[in-house]
Amino acid sequence: MLLWQVTRQRLSSTGKGSKSMTKVLQLIYNWGKGGFESYAATLVEKLHNKECEFYIAYSERVPMPELVDTLKLRTFCIPMRSPYDLSAARKVAKLCRELSIDTVHTHFIRERYVSAFSRFFGNKARLVYTSHVVFDKTRLLKFTNRIV
Protein backbone atom coordinates (compact mmCIF):
# COMPACT_ATOMS: atom_id res chain seq x y z
CA MET A 1 0.00 0.00 0.00
CA LEU A 2 1.36 3.43 -0.88
CA LEU A 3 1.64 6.25 1.65
CA TRP A 4 -1.10 8.35 0.07
CA GLN A 5 -3.42 5.32 0.14
CA VAL A 6 -2.68 4.79 3.83
CA THR A 7 -3.42 8.47 4.45
CA ARG A 8 -6.75 8.37 2.61
CA GLN A 9 -7.70 5.13 4.37
CA ARG A 10 -6.95 6.65 7.77
CA LEU A 11 -8.89 9.84 7.05
CA SER A 12 -11.97 7.97 5.85
CA SER A 13 -11.85 5.42 8.71
CA THR A 14 -11.63 8.08 11.42
CA GLY A 15 -14.54 10.00 9.97
CA LYS A 16 -12.53 13.19 10.39
CA GLY A 17 -12.35 14.00 6.69
CA SER A 18 -9.60 16.36 5.62
CA LYS A 19 -9.58 18.23 8.97
CA SER A 20 -7.24 15.69 10.54
CA MET A 21 -3.82 15.44 8.95
CA THR A 22 -1.77 12.28 9.18
CA LYS A 23 1.53 12.86 10.94
CA VAL A 24 4.28 11.15 8.96
CA LEU A 25 7.88 10.63 9.98
CA GLN A 26 10.16 10.17 6.96
CA LEU A 27 12.98 8.06 8.43
CA ILE A 28 16.08 8.26 6.21
CA TYR A 29 19.75 7.43 6.58
CA ASN A 30 20.90 10.42 4.56
CA TRP A 31 19.36 12.63 1.95
CA GLY A 32 21.42 12.57 -1.23
CA LYS A 33 20.39 13.44 -4.77
CA GLY A 34 19.13 10.15 -6.19
CA GLY A 35 15.78 8.66 -7.16
CA PHE A 36 14.56 8.13 -3.61
CA GLU A 37 15.21 11.77 -2.79
CA SER A 38 13.17 12.92 -5.81
CA TYR A 39 10.34 10.59 -4.81
CA ALA A 40 10.33 11.71 -1.17
CA ALA A 41 10.64 15.39 -2.07
CA THR A 42 7.68 15.16 -4.47
CA LEU A 43 5.60 13.31 -1.89
CA VAL A 44 6.35 15.85 0.83
CA GLU A 45 5.84 18.82 -1.49
CA LYS A 46 2.43 17.59 -2.67
CA LEU A 47 1.02 16.45 0.70
CA HIS A 48 2.65 18.57 3.44
CA ASN A 49 0.07 20.67 5.30
CA LYS A 50 -2.64 19.39 2.96
CA GLU A 51 -3.22 15.75 3.92
CA CYS A 52 -0.09 15.07 5.94
CA GLU A 53 2.22 16.79 8.36
CA PHE A 54 5.77 15.60 7.64
CA TYR A 55 8.78 15.30 9.91
CA ILE A 56 12.24 14.17 8.80
CA ALA A 57 14.52 12.00 10.92
CA TYR A 58 17.95 11.32 9.42
CA SER A 59 21.14 9.57 10.47
CA GLU A 60 23.90 11.35 8.61
CA ARG A 61 23.99 15.11 8.38
CA VAL A 62 24.21 16.09 4.75
CA PRO A 63 22.95 19.27 3.13
CA MET A 64 19.18 18.97 3.17
CA PRO A 65 17.25 20.01 0.08
CA GLU A 66 15.84 23.53 -0.09
CA LEU A 67 12.42 21.93 0.26
CA VAL A 68 13.08 21.28 3.95
CA ASP A 69 13.61 25.01 4.57
CA THR A 70 10.87 26.13 2.18
CA LEU A 71 8.22 23.97 3.86
CA LYS A 72 9.68 24.58 7.33
CA LEU A 73 9.90 20.85 8.05
CA ARG A 74 11.14 19.83 11.47
CA THR A 75 14.21 17.60 11.30
CA PHE A 76 15.73 15.31 13.90
CA CYS A 77 19.10 13.56 13.94
CA ILE A 78 18.90 9.89 14.95
CA PRO A 79 22.22 8.11 14.27
CA MET A 80 21.65 4.60 12.87
CA ARG A 81 24.83 2.52 12.98
CA SER A 82 23.21 -0.60 11.50
CA PRO A 83 19.79 -2.09 10.72
CA TYR A 84 19.89 -3.66 14.20
CA ASP A 85 20.65 -0.45 16.13
CA LEU A 86 18.41 -0.71 19.19
CA SER A 87 19.50 2.67 20.49
CA ALA A 88 18.20 4.27 17.29
CA ALA A 89 15.00 2.21 17.56
CA ARG A 90 14.45 3.50 21.09
CA LYS A 91 14.92 7.10 19.86
CA VAL A 92 12.49 6.57 16.98
CA ALA A 93 9.86 5.21 19.39
CA LYS A 94 10.35 8.16 21.74
CA LEU A 95 10.09 10.68 18.88
CA CYS A 96 6.94 9.02 17.56
CA ARG A 97 5.32 9.21 21.00
CA GLU A 98 6.33 12.84 21.54
CA LEU A 99 5.04 13.97 18.12
CA SER A 100 2.02 11.60 18.03
CA ILE A 101 3.27 10.17 14.71
CA ASP A 102 0.69 8.10 12.82
CA THR A 103 2.99 6.64 10.14
CA VAL A 104 6.71 6.00 9.84
CA HIS A 105 7.72 5.91 6.16
CA THR A 106 11.00 4.17 5.33
CA HIS A 107 12.80 3.56 2.05
CA PHE A 108 15.78 1.29 2.71
CA ILE A 109 16.50 -1.76 4.84
CA ARG A 110 18.46 0.02 7.60
CA GLU A 111 15.62 2.41 8.35
CA ARG A 112 12.99 -0.29 7.86
CA TYR A 113 14.52 -2.55 10.49
CA VAL A 114 15.16 0.30 12.93
CA SER A 115 11.50 1.33 12.64
CA ALA A 116 10.36 -2.27 13.12
CA PHE A 117 12.54 -2.65 16.23
CA SER A 118 11.08 0.62 17.55
CA ARG A 119 7.88 -1.36 18.17
CA PHE A 120 9.68 -3.14 21.03
CA PHE A 121 9.99 0.27 22.68
CA GLY A 122 6.32 1.20 22.36
CA ASN A 123 6.05 2.73 18.89
CA LYS A 124 2.43 2.32 17.80
CA ALA A 125 2.75 4.13 14.46
CA ARG A 126 1.95 2.30 11.24
CA LEU A 127 5.09 1.33 9.33
CA VAL A 128 5.18 1.91 5.58
CA TYR A 129 8.12 0.66 3.54
CA THR A 130 8.73 1.76 -0.05
CA SER A 131 11.55 -0.31 -1.55
CA HIS A 132 13.87 1.49 -3.95
CA VAL A 133 16.50 -1.22 -4.21
CA VAL A 134 16.49 -4.17 -6.58
CA PHE A 135 19.03 -6.88 -5.83
CA ASP A 136 19.25 -10.61 -5.16
CA LYS A 137 18.19 -11.26 -1.60
CA THR A 138 20.16 -13.59 0.62
CA ARG A 139 18.37 -16.23 2.68
CA LEU A 140 18.96 -14.19 5.81
CA LEU A 141 17.46 -11.08 4.22
CA LYS A 142 14.44 -13.01 2.95
CA PHE A 143 13.91 -14.45 6.42
CA THR A 144 14.20 -11.13 8.26
CA ASN A 145 11.98 -9.36 5.73
CA ARG A 146 9.23 -11.86 6.48
CA ILE A 147 9.51 -11.08 10.20
CA VAL A 148 9.58 -7.33 9.75
Secondary structure as a PSIPRED ss2 file (coil, helix, strand):
# PSIPRED VFORMAT (PSIPRED V4.0)

   1 M C   1.000  0.000  0.000
   2 L C   1.000  0.000  0.000
   3 L H   0.000  1.000  0.000
   4 W H   0.000  1.000  0.000
   5 Q H   0.000  1.000  0.000
   6 V H   0.000  1.000  0.000
   7 T H   0.000  1.000  0.000
   8 R H   0.000  1.000  0.000
   9 Q H   0.000  1.000  0.000
  10 R H   0.000  1.000  0.000
  11 L H   0.000  1.000  0.000
  12 S H   0.000  1.000  0.000
  13 S H   0.000  1.000  0.000
  14 T H   0.000  1.000  0.000
  15 G C   1.000  0.000  0.000
  16 K C   1.000  0.000  0.000
  17 G H   0.000  1.000  0.000
  18 S H   0.000  1.000  0.000
  19 K H   0.000  1.000  0.000
  20 S C   1.000  0.000  0.000
  21 M C   1.000  0.000  0.000
  22 T E   0.000  0.000  1.000
  23 K E   0.000  0.000  1.000
  24 V E   0.000  0.000  1.000
  25 L E   0.000  0.000  1.000
  26 Q E   0.000  0.000  1.000
  27 L E   0.000  0.000  1.000
  28 I E   0.000  0.000  1.000
  29 Y C   1.000  0.000  0.000
  30 N C   1.000  0.000  0.000
  31 W C   1.000  0.000  0.000
  32 G C   1.000  0.000  0.000
  33 K C   1.000  0.000  0.000
  34 G C   1.000  0.000  0.000
  35 G H   0.000  1.000  0.000
  36 F H   0.000  1.000  0.000
  37 E H   0.000  1.000  0.000
  38 S H   0.000  1.000  0.000
  39 Y H   0.000  1.000  0.000
  40 A H   0.000  1.000  0.000
  41 A H   0.000  1.000  0.000
  42 T H   0.000  1.000  0.000
  43 L H   0.000  1.000  0.000
  44 V H   0.000  1.000  0.000
  45 E H   0.000  1.000  0.000
  46 K H   0.000  1.000  0.000
  47 L H   0.000  1.000  0.000
  48 H E   0.000  0.000  1.000
  49 N C   1.000  0.000  0.000
  50 K C   1.000  0.000  0.000
  51 E C   1.000  0.000  0.000
  52 C E   0.000  0.000  1.000
  53 E E   0.000  0.000  1.000
  54 F E   0.000  0.000  1.000
  55 Y E   0.000  0.000  1.000
  56 I E   0.000  0.000  1.000
  57 A E   0.000  0.000  1.000
  58 Y E   0.000  0.000  1.000
  59 S C   1.000  0.000  0.000
  60 E C   1.000  0.000  0.000
  61 R C   1.000  0.000  0.000
  62 V C   1.000  0.000  0.000
  63 P C   1.000  0.000  0.000
  64 M C   1.000  0.000  0.000
  65 P C   1.000  0.000  0.000
  66 E H   0.000  1.000  0.000
  67 L H   0.000  1.000  0.000
  68 V H   0.000  1.000  0.000
  69 D H   0.000  1.000  0.000
  70 T H   0.000  1.000  0.000
  71 L C   1.000  0.000  0.000
  72 K C   1.000  0.000  0.000
  73 L C   1.000  0.000  0.000
  74 R E   0.000  0.000  1.000
  75 T E   0.000  0.000  1.000
  76 F E   0.000  0.000  1.000
  77 C E   0.000  0.000  1.000
  78 I C   1.000  0.000  0.000
  79 P C   1.000  0.000  0.000
  80 M C   1.000  0.000  0.000
  81 R C   1.000  0.000  0.000
  82 S C   1.000  0.000  0.000
  83 P C   1.000  0.000  0.000
  84 Y C   1.000  0.000  0.000
  85 D C   1.000  0.000  0.000
  86 L H   0.000  1.000  0.000
  87 S H   0.000  1.000  0.000
  88 A H   0.000  1.000  0.000
  89 A H   0.000  1.000  0.000
  90 R H   0.000  1.000  0.000
  91 K H   0.000  1.000  0.000
  92 V H   0.000  1.000  0.000
  93 A H   0.000  1.000  0.000
  94 K H   0.000  1.000  0.000
  95 L H   0.000  1.000  0.000
  96 C H   0.000  1.000  0.000
  97 R H   0.000  1.000  0.000
  98 E H   0.000  1.000  0.000
  99 L H   0.000  1.000  0.000
 100 S C   1.000  0.000  0.000
 101 I C   1.000  0.000  0.000
 102 D C   1.000  0.000  0.000
 103 T E   0.000  0.000  1.000
 104 V E   0.000  0.000  1.000
 105 H E   0.000  0.000  1.000
 106 T E   0.000  0.000  1.000
 107 H C   1.000  0.000  0.000
 108 F C   1.000  0.000  0.000
 109 I H   0.000  1.000  0.000
 110 R H   0.000  1.000  0.000
 111 E H   0.000  1.000  0.000
 112 R H   0.000  1.000  0.000
 113 Y H   0.000  1.000  0.000
 114 V H   0.000  1.000  0.000
 115 S H   0.000  1.000  0.000
 116 A H   0.000  1.000  0.000
 117 F H   0.000  1.000  0.000
 118 S H   0.000  1.000  0.000
 119 R H   0.000  1.000  0.000
 120 F H   0.000  1.000  0.000
 121 F H   0.000  1.000  0.000
 122 G C   1.000  0.000  0.000
 123 N C   1.000  0.000  0.000
 124 K C   1.000  0.000  0.000
 125 A C   1.000  0.000  0.000
 126 R E   0.000  0.000  1.000
 127 L E   0.000  0.000  1.000
 128 V E   0.000  0.000  1.000
 129 Y E   0.000  0.000  1.000
 130 T C   1.000  0.000  0.000
 131 S C   1.000  0.000  0.000
 132 H C   1.000  0.000  0.000
 133 V C   1.000  0.000  0.000
 134 V C   1.000  0.000  0.000
 135 F C   1.000  0.000  0.000
 136 D C   1.000  0.000  0.000
 137 K C   1.000  0.000  0.000
 138 T C   1.000  0.000  0.000
 139 R H   0.000  1.000  0.000
 140 L H   0.000  1.000  0.000
 141 L H   0.000  1.000  0.000
 142 K H   0.000  1.000  0.000
 143 F H   0.000  1.000  0.000
 144 T H   0.000  1.000  0.000
 145 N H   0.000  1.000  0.000
 146 R H   0.000  1.000  0.000
 147 I H   0.000  1.000  0.000
 148 V C   1.000  0.000  0.000
